[in-house]
Structure formats: C-alpha cells, structure tokens
Amino acid sequence: MDPINVATSLVGLLGSAGRVVVLLLAVKKSIGEAPRMMDQMVSQVRELEICLSAVQSFLLGINSAPRRRISMIRVEQLVAILTEAVLTFSELEVLVTSIAKDKGRLPITSRLTTLWKEDVVTSIMLRLERHKSSLSLMLNIAQCESDLEAEQSRETLQSLVEQLLRSNHDISLRLQSIEENFETGSVITYCFRNGSMPNFPEGETHTEQSSQLEFSTVENVSHGSNLPTEGCAGYRTGFEVDLGTSRVYRRTERFKSDVSFTSSAVRSHAWSIFTGLSLSEVSTLSAIALPLYLNEIYNNK
C-alpha cells in the first residue's frame, strides 16, 4: 500500500473538516448548553478549512507562483505540517463522532460529559491553531508583496515546524524513519567502457579506479534531481557479477560497445522527504508522500 500523498491529504482534510463541523453543530443542537470550547472549536475548524482550501489552490497552481518565493518553502515543512494535521483531524473526528452518534442509546449529554475532556480538547485546539498558522505563513511567503515580509514568514514557519517536531515525538519519529530509509530516489547506471568489467580490490571504491568505469545518477522520473552516489558506488551485487561474466555478455564485449545495466529498487510510487528540497523543485504534488497510510486514520474510505 502506497503512503498518502500531499494532494490526497488535502482532499481528505477538507472532507474531514466539513464532517467535524456538521457533527459539532448537531451536538450543539441536541443539548441545552454546549461547552464554550465547542463554539471555539467550530470556529477554529472553519477557519482552518478556509486555509486548507487556499493552500490546495496555491499548490495546484504552483507553477505560476514566483519561483524565488516558493524556493523558500521546504518540502519537509509541508510534509510535517500535513502529517500532523491528518492525525489531528483523525483524532478529532473519532471524538466528535463518538459524542454525536448513538452508542448503546446512552443520552448525548452523558456521552458529552464522558468524552469531552478539557485537556484532550485543549491539546487538539492548540494543534489546530498551529496548523492554521503554519499554512497561513506558507501562503504569505508565496503571496506577500515584500521580500522582507516573506523572509520573516519563512523564519517563523521554520520555528513552528521545529516546535512541532519537538512537541510531537510521533511525527518526529515518522519523518526520521522515512529519511533514514530513503534510498531509492534515483536510478544508478553503471557504464562499462569497451565491454570491460573491472575487478576491484577489496575495500576499494569504484571512484578510485581508472576511467574504465563511469558513474551517472539518472534523474528520478518523479523529482528530477540527482542524489549522491556516495555509499553506493563501491557496491556490486552477485547478480551483476554473474551477468557480466555470462556467455552473452562476453560475446558482446567483442564488439567493443558500451555495456550497461541499471539497478533500481523502488519501494513506492511517491517520494517521502528530502532535506533541503524546496517546493520550487517539485513537479507534481502526487509524488510527495506523507509518512502515513490509509489504515492509520479514521474514516479512510
């Protein structure tokens, strides 16, 4: 199963925000006096829904945005913000659905008293506010008139994302795990000049050899940027060795042509997280994956 991508997450967040508002208003209508924080939450979710819609429109038209501005927004910032937002709305939807829907014919006031815990609701509200602030700053970077204001928004956005990672250990681990396991963003092509398959001394890397062997990191079709080959350059699988010494390949060598083969292990159709990559280098939103899967969130149909 492929992870949720940026485009899908925005559609899901907008749908979840709409459902949450409808359920909260239904709860308010069913009881005599709703908690004050319920009104605040309805207002907060509505404001965030507007912000999410604006971000969706901005990202869909990102090719027309000023390149110097969108280069100030990092892919990992967007990934971190949307990942936490998806998990927050999943938690919020579970809470509100449990209150609004009949659970064993328990009166709604009893369900509200049991489930509407102030500390839990406060935590959700703070996260919703952070999502709104972060996404608003992202929009301001791209759309404000002053470069100075854009730079100030960039710094504030970076601080909010750092705060997110410090306060949300789960998100931090998810991003760290994906970054550590990211090893399939490019396709490495080995070119054997004049049909020669060099034998490398133990512990010696390819880059230390003569010009018989050239390396090229082919751009990944999704993101079009080169990844470093360090750590991969000196490695050849047993399959590659066997193939190079096979009868077919030895016969080909007689024609003095270049012999090459390409190895690639693609885990997913979407990328994950690239430290330092900006939105100006993104070709398609569906290629940016969040460290989340559908089976991890509520109401994932």
Helices and strands as residue ranges (DSSP letters): H 6-30, H 36-60, G 62-64, H 67-70, H 75-100, H 108-115, H 118-143, H 147-167, H 169-181, E 187-192, G 193-195, G 206-208, E 213-218, H 238-244, H 247-253, E 259-263, G 279-281, G 285-287, G 294-296
